[in-house]
Amino acid sequence: MNTRYFLLLCLALLLDMRVVAQPRQQEVMAAMECANDYFINKYPDPGKPTFVKRERPSNLWTRGVYFEGLAALTELERLMGGERFGRYEQYIMDWGTAHRWMPRNGVTTRDADDYCCCQTYLDMYVRKREEGMIAPTVECMDNVIAAHGVPWVAGGLTKSEGSDGDWTWIDAIQMGLPVLAKLTRICHFAGDKDASRYVAQGWAMYETSRNRTGGGLMNLEDGLWWRDKDFVPPYTEPNGEDCYWSRGNGWVYAALVRAMDAMLVGKRAKAPDYLEPLGEKKWKNIGEDRHFEDELDDYLMMTKALVKCQRKDGFWNVSLHDEGNYGGVELSGTALFIYGMAWGVRHGYLPKKTYLPIVYGTWETMVKTCLHENGFLGYVQGTGKEPKDSQPVTYDKEPDFDDYGLGCFLLCGSEIVRLLNK
């Protein structure tokens, strides 16, 4: 082997190592704790209402997404013996207790934004086993099932003809589908022979959004989702492409992951202590979801579509098919995509060779680009439903709600830590 060839080979190997270099677990944890501490120091009372133009209870959907991420982080720290676990878990408990573990607007609500908070309620019930923590969620979901053919009317407008059609916007899939899946898991391990009724309702609602609402909100040709019926063609982006909003697709992608995850359990984990051990390498399907493979097919279809439109810097545009339409950095959609891909690698559904560089590289880029030294997260698009909303998105601009972006970041980081322990 000549010297020149040998040096080129060494350089190629070094570059390859740099591309796929794993982040250090301590650094991932430190980034999440830094961001989370900034938030809870800013909002020391988790039960206090939020105020963005008007007062809202703190179990609204934006805060619900944050607590999804915090629950994931505290589960890691519980398993790893983290020093801040007790403080973080108590913050969740104080929040749930303040709201009496109720969905926003009570157990009769059919608005998925209202019962997004129930995802974390169920996570905490699994740890604490206090009946009052689960009863309101059960009653709410039973009411949703009972409303199969009952119109949902709000503000004088008919929202759907029955609960199967309640999720008319794709964000709702993330707010609602994991609740029904998690409840199925809990009821299954409690010995409920009819536990699948919840996940079956979730599929009915998901399938209606996918195939029927607005003619079907998932474009099977592109493997991506229109946000609601108003964005189905002939609506287009400035470049003539279909409008696929980054965070909207991130919501669906994360929902599929969280619903499928609820159907898997580590082979070393046993009921009732069925929380997955850190570093578990083998899983079994609890078998309640007859549409697990259908969800997995959609997840894989979306994954292929998302990889095609990732930017060279690791981020995704707010408009997935029009990089010229508000084409800056954005955290929330990107974090949700990496969360989903990390989960897929960890469970063997995505090949490591292809996806580990994407997952690890994008996490590193997100932290370096978006995380301030004090824990503030920049480049989070504020609330809305399309690329133009809450613009401009910048490093220093605080979004109207500063909680759900952090939730996405914590979900992503927590999944990466699990992947590192695989």
Summary of the structure (lengths in Angstrom):
residues: 422
radius of gyration: 20.9
end to end distance: 37.5
largest distance: 79.8
contacts: 1442
relative contact order: 0.12
helix: 55%
strand: 6%
